[in-house]
Amino acid sequence: MQKYSRIIAGFLTVVIIFSLAACSAGKENPAAKTESDGAVLSDLTVYSYTWRMAEILDDSSYDEYMHDDGQRFQSLMSFSEKLRSSEEIVFTPYTSNLVELLNLTVPDQCMVNYGTEFSEESGYEINGEPAAAAEALQVTDNLFDLFPLQIAEGRGFIDDDYDYLDKGRIPVILGAAYKDTFSIGDTFEGYYIFERFTFEVIGFAEGGRVFYSSPDGRPVPYDRYIIMPFASVHEDSEMGRIILLQQLCGLITDENGRNHALKQVNEWLAETGLKDWTGQINITEDSLGTILQYYLN
């Protein structure tokens, strides 16, 4: 949460940042359980070699990364390529990062802070326009290999959908909770991080499917999310640096075990000039199977 508030500092209000932190701290969400929990959790051995991975850069490392001449950005590009192309491990980047929808009435359950005492703080104004902070998920197709998502209407993502930073238009798949609000082909305006985009509805997800949410520490339904392709980053920019750094968050799978994955990640950091980031790229001690088993109990 520290990193998230650092990214959006100066854009969202302090009260929204505070309420997001409170929500992530473990407030029970009325929409958290679905019938498909059992299907996802029935075979925990599938997740025995999968761990959560995230960057936990200290403030000085983050500031250096964001404000240097681009050397660390290029190093991170190289590191990310090693993660993506490895034949020994599978890295699944995804993160939940709200989008601020403009001039729209959003279903209550799709709002950030839904089910908490801070729910009313998810509506505010940006430059005189009414805005609603809605739950959004930035993904690659790898996530759907671990937590399947079925398309009920429209289509899923294709390669071209990931290349949108210089186009201003983001294709999205909407969770089932949006079915009565939008139709395939509809567009709406909103902010992602700090830039304004047009969002285009290309599909609707089948209701009841779940994925593992790191902030919540348990499976949650796709139903209430705007699902976005994680942007392809090609050029150095403020937006590109933020997104590239966020793409270190996700799940890492290694059949040789967690220690092997951590050793490999640290070697790649050193090889790409990011040796001082060792220890700031975190791989959790417990496998996802262990975490999900705890949830069942």
Backbone torsions as a table, in degrees:
resi	resn	phi	psi	omega
1	MET	NA	-30.8	178.4
2	GLN	-59.9	-43.7	-179.3
3	LYS	-66.5	-40.1	-177.9
4	TYR	-61.9	-46.3	-179.6
5	SER	-66.2	-29.0	178.2
6	ARG	-67.0	-39.8	-178.5
7	ILE	-67.5	-40.8	-173.7
8	ILE	-99.4	8.8	179.3
9	ALA	-56.1	136.5	-179.9
10	GLY	86.1	-4.2	-180.0
11	PHE	-117.0	-54.7	174.6
12	LEU	-86.7	159.1	179.0
13	THR	-73.3	156.7	179.7
14	VAL	-60.5	-36.6	-176.8
15	VAL	-67.2	-33.7	177.5
16	ILE	-68.5	-43.0	178.2
17	ILE	-59.3	-44.5	-179.4
18	PHE	-62.5	-41.9	-176.2
19	SER	-71.0	-32.6	175.2
20	LEU	-63.2	-40.9	178.9
21	ALA	-62.2	-42.2	-179.7
22	ALA	-64.6	-38.1	179.6
23	CYS	-65.3	-41.5	-178.5
24	SER	-70.1	-17.1	-174.8
25	ALA	-75.3	-4.5	172.7
26	GLY	121.8	18.1	174.8
27	LYS	-60.9	134.9	179.6
28	GLU	-68.1	131.4	-179.2
29	ASN	-101.7	124.6	-178.3
30	PRO	-59.3	-23.6	-178.2
31	ALA	-96.1	11.3	-169.5
32	ALA	-70.8	-32.3	-175.5
33	LYS	-105.9	139.9	176.5
34	THR	-135.4	168.9	-179.3
35	GLU	-64.5	-24.9	-177.0
36	SER	-82.6	-2.9	173.4
37	ASP	-50.9	-45.8	-177.5
38	GLY	-61.5	-38.5	179.6
39	ALA	-65.3	-41.2	-179.4
40	VAL	-70.7	-37.9	-172.0
41	LEU	-94.2	-0.3	-173.1
42	SER	-67.3	-29.1	-178.7
43	ASP	-124.2	82.8	-175.5
44	LEU	-68.3	-17.2	179.1
45	THR	-63.8	-23.8	177.4
46	VAL	-58.0	-30.9	-174.2
47	TYR	-103.9	12.1	-174.6
48	SER	-66.5	-23.5	-177.9
49	TYR	-115.4	26.1	-179.3
50	THR	-122.0	132.7	-178.8
51	TRP	-129.1	161.2	173.0
52	ARG	-79.2	140.0	176.5
53	MET	-130.0	139.7	-179.5
54	ALA	-156.4	157.0	172.4
55	GLU	-91.3	139.7	177.8
56	ILE	-131.7	52.1	-177.4
57	LEU	-60.8	139.6	172.0
58	ASP	-72.6	167.0	-173.2
59	ASP	-60.1	-38.8	-177.8
60	SER	-67.7	-39.9	178.4
61	SER	-66.3	-41.4	178.7
62	TYR	-64.0	-46.5	-179.9
63	ASP	-62.3	-39.6	178.3
64	GLU	-64.2	-42.7	178.8
65	TYR	-61.6	-42.5	-175.8
66	MET	-76.2	-21.7	-170.1
67	HIS	-124.0	7.5	179.0
68	ASP	-82.2	-169.7	-176.1
69	ASP	-81.0	7.0	178.0
70	GLY	105.3	-2.3	-178.1
71	GLN	-62.7	-43.8	-179.0
72	ARG	-70.6	-30.7	174.7
73	PHE	-61.4	-45.7	179.1
74	GLN	-65.1	-37.4	177.2
75	SER	-63.5	-41.5	179.5
76	LEU	-67.8	-35.1	175.3
77	MET	-59.4	-44.2	-179.8
78	SER	-65.9	-42.5	178.7
79	PHE	-61.9	-44.3	-179.4
80	SER	-62.7	-37.1	178.9
81	GLU	-65.0	-39.1	176.8
82	LYS	-63.2	-40.9	177.3
83	LEU	-61.3	-46.5	-174.4
84	ARG	-70.6	-33.5	-172.5
85	SER	-96.7	-2.6	-177.0
86	SER	-61.5	140.3	174.8
87	GLU	-94.9	-6.7	-177.8
88	GLU	-94.7	-32.2	-178.7
89	ILE	-127.7	162.0	174.0
90	VAL	-119.8	121.7	178.9
91	PHE	-108.5	130.9	-177.4
92	THR	-119.4	91.7	-180.0
93	PRO	-77.4	133.8	170.7
94	TYR	-163.8	153.7	177.5
95	THR	-154.9	155.2	173.4
96	SER	-102.1	122.3	-175.7
97	ASN	-140.2	113.7	-172.8
98	LEU	-57.4	155.2	167.2
99	VAL	-118.3	148.9	-177.7
100	GLU	-106.7	105.1	-175.5
101	LEU	-84.8	135.8	-174.0
102	LEU	-103.6	135.1	173.0
103	ASN	57.2	40.0	-178.6
104	LEU	-132.4	149.7	168.7
105	THR	-97.1	113.7	-175.2
106	VAL	-98.7	137.5	175.4
107	PRO	-52.6	135.9	-174.7
108	ASP	-51.2	-44.3	-175.4
109	GLN	-68.3	-13.3	-179.8
110	CYS	-91.2	-6.0	-178.9
111	MET	-79.7	146.0	170.1
112	VAL	-59.3	141.3	179.1
113	ASN	77.2	10.1	178.6
114	TYR	-56.5	134.4	178.5
115	GLY	83.1	6.4	178.2
116	THR	-118.9	171.5	178.9
117	GLU	-70.4	-7.7	-177.9
118	PHE	-100.7	10.5	-173.3
119	SER	-58.5	-35.9	-178.2
120	GLU	-69.4	-18.0	-178.2
121	GLU	-82.1	0.2	178.9
122	SER	-86.4	1.0	174.2
123	GLY	-118.0	132.8	-176.8
124	TYR	-162.9	-167.8	179.1
125	GLU	-119.8	145.9	171.9
126	ILE	-125.2	115.1	-179.1
127	ASN	51.1	41.0	176.3
128	GLY	85.0	-4.4	178.9
129	GLU	-101.8	137.4	176.8
130	PRO	-65.6	133.8	-177.7
131	ALA	-128.4	147.5	176.9
132	ALA	-127.0	124.5	178.4
133	ALA	-80.2	110.5	-175.2
134	ALA	-110.8	149.6	178.4
135	GLU	-68.0	134.0	178.2
136	ALA	-140.6	151.5	-177.0
137	LEU	-129.1	123.8	176.8
138	GLN	-99.0	124.8	-168.9
139	VAL	-136.4	163.6	158.9
140	THR	-114.3	166.6	-178.0
141	ASP	-63.3	-19.1	179.0
142	ASN	-57.3	-32.6	-178.8
143	LEU	-61.6	-36.4	-176.9
144	PHE	-73.6	-16.8	172.6
145	ASP	-70.0	-36.2	179.2
146	LEU	-84.4	-41.3	-178.0
147	PHE	-129.0	89.0	-171.5
148	PRO	-55.1	140.2	175.4
149	LEU	-123.3	121.9	178.3
150	GLN	-97.3	137.0	177.4
151	ILE	-88.8	117.0	-179.4
152	ALA	-83.0	-29.0	-178.4
153	GLU	-155.7	144.6	-179.0
154	GLY	83.8	-143.2	-176.0
155	ARG	-138.2	167.2	173.1
156	GLY	-89.9	-170.8	-178.0
157	PHE	-79.3	145.5	171.6
158	ILE	-118.3	170.1	-174.1
159	ASP	-54.6	-42.0	-177.1
160	ASP	-64.3	-22.6	-177.0
161	ASP	-67.2	-21.9	-177.1
162	TYR	-81.5	-10.6	-174.9
163	ASP	-105.8	81.6	-173.4
164	TYR	-130.5	-3.4	-172.1
165	LEU	-60.1	-34.2	-178.6
166	ASP	-98.7	9.1	-177.4
167	LYS	-109.5	-20.1	176.6
168	GLY	74.2	11.3	-176.5
169	ARG	-135.0	122.6	-175.5
170	ILE	-113.8	120.9	173.7
171	PRO	-74.9	138.9	-177.7
172	VAL	-135.1	149.2	168.5
173	ILE	-104.8	130.9	-177.1
174	LEU	-101.7	142.6	173.8
175	GLY	-66.4	162.9	-173.7
176	ALA	-59.4	-24.2	-178.9
177	ALA	-65.8	-17.2	-179.3
178	TYR	-91.8	1.0	-170.5
179	LYS	-60.5	-32.0	-179.3
180	ASP	-89.2	-1.8	-177.3
181	THR	-102.8	-35.7	-175.5
182	PHE	-130.2	166.1	173.1
183	SER	-128.0	163.0	176.7
184	ILE	-58.0	132.4	179.9
185	GLY	95.1	-14.3	177.8
186	ASP	-65.0	152.2	175.0
187	THR	-126.6	154.9	174.9
188	PHE	-151.1	161.2	-175.8
189	GLU	-103.7	148.7	176.5
190	GLY	-175.9	174.1	178.9
191	TYR	-107.3	133.2	171.8
192	TYR	-118.4	119.6	-169.7
193	ILE	61.0	-100.0	179.1
194	PHE	-130.6	9.0	-179.9
195	GLU	-111.0	147.2	179.1
196	ARG	-87.9	134.0	-179.9
197	PHE	-132.2	160.3	165.0
198	THR	-97.9	128.7	179.5
199	PHE	-103.4	134.0	-179.8
200	GLU	-117.8	127.6	-178.7
201	VAL	-78.9	116.2	179.2
202	ILE	-109.6	-13.6	-178.6
203	GLY	-167.1	164.7	172.9
204	PHE	-123.3	137.7	178.7
205	ALA	-82.1	145.9	173.9
206	GLU	-64.8	138.1	-177.2
207	GLY	-68.7	151.5	171.9
208	GLY	92.8	-10.0	178.5
209	ARG	-77.2	150.6	-177.4
210	VAL	-129.4	160.4	172.1
211	PHE	-135.2	165.7	178.9
212	TYR	-84.7	123.4	179.1
213	SER	-101.1	116.4	178.9
214	SER	-62.7	-45.1	179.4
215	PRO	-59.9	-37.3	-179.1
216	ASP	-84.5	-22.2	-179.6
217	GLY	71.9	26.7	-177.2
218	ARG	-164.9	169.0	174.1
219	PRO	-67.7	139.7	175.1
220	VAL	-134.6	155.9	-177.3
221	PRO	-75.9	144.7	170.4
222	TYR	-65.5	-17.9	-167.0
223	ASP	-50.9	-39.0	-171.9
224	ARG	-97.2	13.5	-174.7
225	TYR	-109.3	146.7	161.3
226	ILE	-87.3	118.0	-174.9
227	ILE	-100.9	119.8	-174.5
228	MET	-116.7	147.4	170.5
229	PRO	-72.5	137.9	176.6
230	PHE	-66.8	122.9	-172.9
231	ALA	-60.8	137.2	169.7
232	SER	-71.6	131.5	-179.9
233	VAL	-109.6	119.2	-179.2
234	HIS	-114.4	-35.0	-173.2
235	GLU	-120.1	151.9	179.8
236	ASP	-73.8	122.1	175.7
237	SER	-157.4	168.3	178.1
238	GLU	-61.1	-45.8	179.0
239	MET	-62.9	-43.9	-179.5
240	GLY	-62.3	-40.4	179.6
241	ARG	-63.4	-42.6	-179.5
242	ILE	-64.1	-47.6	-177.6
243	ILE	-65.5	-42.4	179.6
244	LEU	-60.6	-40.0	178.7
245	LEU	-67.6	-39.7	178.3
246	GLN	-63.7	-26.3	-178.7
247	GLN	-73.6	1.8	170.1
248	LEU	-84.5	-6.9	-179.5
249	CYS	-93.3	133.0	178.5
250	GLY	162.3	-144.3	-178.5
251	LEU	-123.4	140.3	179.3
252	ILE	-123.0	128.5	-176.7
253	THR	-115.3	127.0	-179.5
254	ASP	-145.2	114.3	-178.4
255	GLU	-68.2	-14.0	177.8
256	ASN	-86.7	-2.3	175.8
257	GLY	107.1	164.1	-176.6
258	ARG	-62.7	-42.5	-178.0
259	ASN	-64.0	-36.4	176.8
260	HIS	-65.2	-42.6	178.8
261	ALA	-62.0	-44.1	-179.6
262	LEU	-64.6	-42.1	177.7
263	LYS	-60.6	-43.6	-179.5
264	GLN	-65.6	-42.9	179.0
265	VAL	-61.4	-44.4	179.7
266	ASN	-64.3	-36.5	176.9
267	GLU	-64.8	-41.7	178.8
268	TRP	-66.5	-37.3	175.9
269	LEU	-59.5	-45.2	179.9
270	ALA	-65.1	-42.8	-178.2
271	GLU	-63.9	-29.8	-176.4
272	THR	-99.7	10.4	176.3
273	GLY	85.1	17.9	-179.7
274	LEU	-116.7	33.3	-176.3
275	LYS	-58.9	-33.3	-179.9
276	ASP	-72.3	-5.1	174.2
277	TRP	-87.9	-6.2	177.1
278	THR	-56.7	130.7	-176.3
279	GLY	91.7	-16.0	177.2
280	GLN	-102.7	-0.8	168.2
281	ILE	-107.3	109.1	-169.1
282	ASN	-99.0	133.1	170.3
283	ILE	-120.1	120.1	-171.9
284	THR	-61.8	154.3	-179.6
285	GLU	-70.1	-38.2	-176.2
286	ASP	-90.9	138.1	174.9
287	SER	-69.4	162.5	178.4
288	LEU	-62.9	-32.6	176.7
289	GLY	-60.2	-42.0	178.6
290	THR	-65.4	-41.8	-179.5
291	ILE	-64.8	-43.6	-179.4
292	LEU	-68.8	-34.2	176.4
293	GLN	-62.7	-39.9	176.9
294	TYR	-62.0	-39.0	178.6
295	TYR	-62.1	-39.9	179.9
296	LEU	-63.6	-32.6	-178.5
297	ASN	-80.0	NA	NA
